[in-house]
Amino acid sequence: MKKFMTAGAALLMTTSIATAGGLDRSGQGIGVIFEDGDYAELSFGSVSPDVSGVGIGGTTGNVTPNYMQLGMAYKTQLSDQASLAIIYDQPFGAQVDYDTGSTYILTTTSAKVESDGVTVLGRYEINPNFSFHGGLRYVQVEGTYNRAAIPGIVPAYQSDYSSDSGIGYVIGGAYEREDIALRLAVTYSSEIDLELGSSGFGSTALTTTIPESVNVDFQTGIAADTLLFGSVRYVAWDGFKLIDDSPLTPTPIVEYDDDVYTYTLGVGRRITDQLSASFAIGYENSTGETTGNLGPTDGFISYQIGAKYTMDNGVAISGGVRYVDIGDAVTDPPVGGAFNDNDAIALGLKIGYSF
């Protein structure tokens, strides 16, 4: 049963979080630290959003290009009680491109944020039921911004932001009962301050703080070969700002006024000794407030199916498909675009090896 314990969470994370609140993408999961023995994994995600709206000047066309996600992790068992994991992900990101040839007022406006993260995480099992984990997280971020002029309101502006990096910490604990495949894990991630060099007119830097977050992950057996699993992720996006010190950007490029809670709930079923499957629902509440023009979405509900096949040689292949129904949004004035009836499809593949 213990090998099946991780199936639900693994299947859920084969696809990255499409259109999650703020700049969230990977969800910063640490599930690899709970794998048995020595273990390595490689994961790929492909997300295809379709986000369009209408406002001053006409329709926008799809303003959210497709993107890929990459993840890697390695975990080693140092002793009966101690283990160590190294996790690579792309935790935060965003891309919007209004350069669609439409007559929409923001045509030619675009922005992109990319990141890489490395987490070094240790775990110590106090006894068969309780453990704690903690470590350091390194995050590197870079981006670009190209704003179209709005006559009489704001001038055109363009800047490339060179990468900057910072280090934060991760700490948490878990309670487990192997006889019923129960695990409850709580993980806190600290905020990280960044200052990116800027090439914009009159600009020296873009400053921001990656917010703190808390992940709560659980799973439990509810019947023979059947697992209930889920998670709650809280990110303190309220007060988050991307601030360019150019005189041409007197207000933040991006600003969020609400913390974000993202929920998932699913059921996994072991079909044979080698094959298991799962279904999960994800939910993020809509705030009902106007959104920035660089992120015209507000909440979502998602549906995912997945499967995992484990071979006799220790290799496990997981795959998942997620459909995301994106919440309607109205962007900040003076543009006030209406973005309705949008969605996204995410595909994921994970290859794991236990040795």
C-alpha positions in Angstrom: 0.0 0.0 0.0 2.8 2.4 0.7 4.0 2.6 -2.9 0.4 3.5 -3.9 0.3 6.3 -1.3 2.2 8.7 -3.5 0.2 7.9 -6.7 -2.5 10.5 -6.2 -0.3 13.4 -5.5 2.1 12.4 -8.3 -0.6 12.3 -10.9 -2.0 15.6 -9.8 1.3 17.4 -10.2 2.1 16.0 -13.7 0.4 19.1 -15.1 1.4 22.5 -13.9 -1.0 24.9 -12.4 -2.6 26.7 -15.4 -3.8 30.3 -14.8 -3.4 30.0 -11.0 -3.5 33.2 -9.0 -0.7 35.7 -9.1 2.3 34.4 -10.9 2.0 30.9 -9.5 2.9 28.0 -11.8 4.6 24.9 -10.3 2.9 25.0 -6.8 6.3 24.4 -5.2 5.5 20.8 -4.2 7.9 18.8 -2.1 6.3 15.3 -2.4 9.5 13.7 -3.6 10.9 13.8 -0.1 8.3 11.1 0.9 9.4 8.6 -1.7 10.8 5.3 -0.5 14.6 4.7 -0.7 16.6 6.5 -3.4 14.5 8.1 -6.2 14.8 10.4 -9.2 12.1 11.9 -11.5 11.8 14.1 -14.6 8.5 15.9 -15.4 7.2 17.9 -18.4 4.1 20.0 -18.7 2.5 21.8 -21.7 -0.2 24.4 -21.1 -2.4 25.9 -23.8 -4.5 28.8 -22.5 -7.1 30.5 -24.6 -7.8 33.9 -23.1 -9.5 36.7 -25.1 -11.6 39.7 -24.4 -13.3 42.8 -25.8 -12.9 46.4 -24.9 -11.8 49.8 -26.3 -11.0 49.4 -30.0 -12.4 45.9 -30.5 -11.5 42.3 -29.6 -8.1 41.2 -28.4 -7.6 37.7 -29.8 -5.9 35.1 -27.6 -3.4 37.1 -25.5 -1.8 34.1 -23.6 0.7 32.1 -25.6 1.3 28.4 -24.9 4.1 27.5 -22.5 6.1 24.5 -21.2 7.1 23.5 -17.7 10.1 21.4 -16.7 10.7 19.8 -13.3 13.4 17.5 -11.9 14.0 16.0 -8.5 16.4 13.6 -6.7 16.0 12.1 -3.3 18.4 9.9 -1.4 17.9 8.0 1.9 20.9 8.9 4.1 19.9 6.7 7.0 16.8 4.9 8.4 15.5 8.3 9.7 17.2 11.0 7.5 16.8 11.8 3.8 17.8 14.6 1.4 16.1 15.9 -1.7 17.1 18.4 -4.5 14.2 19.8 -6.5 14.3 21.9 -9.6 11.1 23.7 -10.8 9.9 26.8 -12.6 7.8 28.2 -9.8 6.6 31.5 -11.1 5.9 32.9 -14.5 3.5 34.8 -16.8 3.2 35.8 -20.4 0.7 38.0 -22.2 0.9 39.3 -25.7 -1.6 41.7 -27.2 0.3 41.8 -30.5 -2.4 40.1 -32.5 -3.0 42.6 -35.2 -6.4 43.6 -33.7 -7.7 47.1 -33.2 -7.8 46.7 -29.4 -6.3 49.7 -27.6 -3.4 47.6 -26.0 -2.3 46.0 -29.3 1.6 45.6 -29.2 1.6 45.4 -25.4 3.4 42.3 -24.1 5.1 41.1 -21.0 6.9 37.9 -19.9 8.2 36.6 -16.5 10.3 33.5 -16.3 11.9 31.8 -13.2 14.0 28.9 -12.1 14.0 27.4 -8.6 16.2 24.9 -6.8 15.2 23.6 -3.4 17.6 21.6 -1.1 15.4 19.8 1.4 16.2 17.5 4.3 13.8 15.3 6.3 14.1 13.6 9.6 11.7 10.9 10.8 11.2 11.2 14.6 9.3 8.0 14.7 7.0 6.1 12.2 4.3 8.7 12.6 6.0 12.1 12.8 8.7 13.8 10.7 9.9 17.3 10.0 11.5 18.8 6.9 13.3 22.0 6.0 15.9 23.5 3.8 16.8 26.4 1.4 15.2 27.5 -1.8 17.0 29.5 -4.5 14.9 31.4 -7.1 16.1 33.3 -10.2 13.7 35.6 -12.1 14.0 37.6 -15.4 11.5 39.3 -17.7 10.5 41.8 -20.3 7.8 44.5 -20.6 6.6 46.4 -23.7 3.7 48.8 -23.1 1.7 50.4 -25.9 1.0 54.1 -25.6 -2.6 55.2 -24.6 -2.9 58.7 -26.1 -3.3 61.3 -23.4 -2.9 58.8 -20.6 0.4 56.9 -20.7 3.4 56.9 -23.1 4.9 53.8 -24.7 7.5 52.1 -22.6 9.9 49.1 -23.1 12.3 47.4 -20.8 14.3 44.1 -20.5 14.9 43.0 -16.9 18.1 41.1 -16.3 18.0 38.1 -14.0 18.3 38.5 -10.2 18.2 35.7 -7.6 17.4 35.3 -4.0 17.3 32.6 -1.3 14.6 31.8 1.1 13.8 28.9 3.5 11.4 26.1 3.6 10.2 24.4 6.8 7.4 21.9 7.6 6.3 18.7 9.2 4.2 15.6 8.5 2.0 13.1 10.3 1.7 9.6 8.7 0.0 6.2 9.4 1.2 3.6 6.9 -1.6 1.1 7.8 -4.3 3.4 6.3 -2.0 5.3 3.8 -2.6 8.5 5.7 -0.3 11.5 5.4 -0.9 15.1 6.3 2.0 17.4 5.4 2.3 21.2 6.0 5.1 23.2 4.4 5.9 26.9 4.8 8.0 28.8 2.2 9.4 32.2 3.1 9.3 35.4 1.0 12.3 36.3 -1.3 13.4 39.8 -2.2 14.5 40.6 -5.7 16.0 43.5 -7.6 16.3 43.1 -11.4 18.4 45.4 -13.6 16.3 47.4 -16.1 17.1 48.7 -19.6 14.1 51.1 -19.6 14.2 54.8 -20.1 15.3 56.5 -16.9 15.1 53.1 -15.1 17.8 51.4 -13.0 15.8 48.5 -11.5 12.6 46.6 -11.0 12.0 45.5 -7.4 9.6 42.9 -6.0 9.2 40.4 -3.3 8.1 36.8 -4.0 5.4 36.2 -1.3 5.4 33.7 1.5 3.2 30.6 1.0 1.9 27.5 2.8 1.1 24.2 1.3 -1.1 21.6 3.0 -1.2 18.2 1.4 -3.1 15.1 2.5 -4.0 11.6 1.5 -5.7 8.7 3.1 -7.0 5.3 2.2 -10.8 5.2 2.1 -11.3 1.6 0.8 -9.2 -1.3 -0.5 -6.9 0.1 -3.2 -8.6 3.5 -3.1 -7.0 6.8 -2.0 -8.5 10.2 -1.3 -6.1 13.0 -1.7 -6.0 16.8 -1.9 -4.2 20.0 -1.1 -4.7 23.6 -0.1 -2.1 26.2 -1.2 -2.1 29.7 0.3 0.0 32.4 -1.3 0.2 35.9 0.3 -0.2 37.9 -3.0 -2.0 40.8 -1.3 0.4 43.7 -1.6 2.6 42.1 -4.3 4.0 44.7 -6.7 6.4 44.8 -9.7 7.9 48.3 -9.4 9.9 49.8 -12.2 11.6 53.1 -11.0 11.4 54.7 -14.4 9.5 58.1 -14.5 7.5 56.6 -17.3 6.0 53.9 -14.9 4.6 56.0 -12.0 2.4 53.1 -10.9 3.4 49.4 -10.4 3.5 47.3 -13.6 1.7 44.5 -11.7 -0.1 44.8 -8.4 -2.3 42.3 -6.5 -4.7 43.1 -3.7 -5.8 39.7 -2.6 -4.2 36.6 -1.1 -4.9 33.4 -3.1 -6.1 30.0 -1.9 -6.0 27.1 -4.4 -7.8 23.8 -3.5 -7.6 20.4 -5.0 -9.5 17.2 -4.2 -9.2 13.8 -5.9 -9.6 10.1 -5.8 -7.0 7.5 -6.8 -7.6 3.9 -7.6 -5.2 1.0 -7.9 -6.5 -1.1 -10.8 -3.7 -3.7 -10.9 -0.3 -4.1 -9.0 1.2 -1.9 -11.8 -1.5 0.4 -12.9 -3.4 3.1 -11.0 -5.7 6.0 -12.1 -7.0 9.2 -10.6 -9.5 12.0 -11.0 -9.1 15.4 -9.4 -10.9 18.7 -9.2 -9.2 22.1 -8.6 -10.7 25.3 -7.5 -9.6 28.9 -7.0 -12.1 31.5 -5.9 -12.8 34.6 -8.0 -12.3 37.9 -6.2 -14.8 39.8 -8.3 -12.4 42.7 -8.5 -10.9 44.2 -11.6 -7.6 42.6 -12.7 -4.4 43.9 -14.3 -4.2 44.0 -18.1 -1.2 41.7 -17.9 -3.3 38.9 -16.2 -6.9 39.1 -17.3 -8.2 36.1 -15.4 -10.0 35.7 -12.0 -10.1 32.2 -10.4 -10.8 28.9 -12.0 -12.3 25.4 -11.7 -10.4 22.5 -13.2 -10.9 18.8 -13.9 -8.1 16.3 -14.3 -7.7 12.6 -15.1 -4.4 10.8 -14.8 -2.8 7.4 -14.8 0.4 5.8 -13.4 2.1 2.7 -14.6 4.9 1.1 -12.5 7.3 -1.4 -14.1 9.2 -4.2 -12.4 12.5 -2.5 -12.9 11.5 0.5 -10.7 10.5 2.9 -13.5 7.1 4.6 -13.1 5.4 6.6 -15.9 2.6 9.1 -14.9 0.5 11.1 -17.3 -2.4 13.6 -16.9 -4.7 15.8 -18.7 -6.3 18.9 -17.1 -9.1 21.1 -18.4 -9.3 24.5 -16.8 -12.5 26.7 -16.9 -11.0 30.2 -16.3 -13.0 32.7 -14.3 -14.3 35.8 -16.1 -12.5 39.1 -15.5 -12.7 42.8 -16.2 -9.4 44.6 -16.4 -8.4 47.8 -14.6 -9.5 51.2 -16.0 -9.1 53.1 -18.2 -9.0 50.0 -20.5 -11.7 48.0 -18.8 -11.6 45.0 -21.1 -14.1 42.2 -20.5 -12.6 38.7 -20.7 -15.2 35.9 -20.6 -15.7 32.2 -21.4 -12.0 31.4 -21.4 -10.2 28.1 -20.7 -6.9 26.2 -20.9 -5.8 22.6 -21.5 -2.7 21.2 -19.7 -0.9 18.0 -20.4 1.7 16.4 -18.2 4.2 13.6 -18.2 6.4 12.3 -15.3 9.0 9.6 -15.4 10.2 8.3 -12.0 12.8 5.8 -11.0 13.2 4.0 -7.7 16.6 2.4 -6.9 
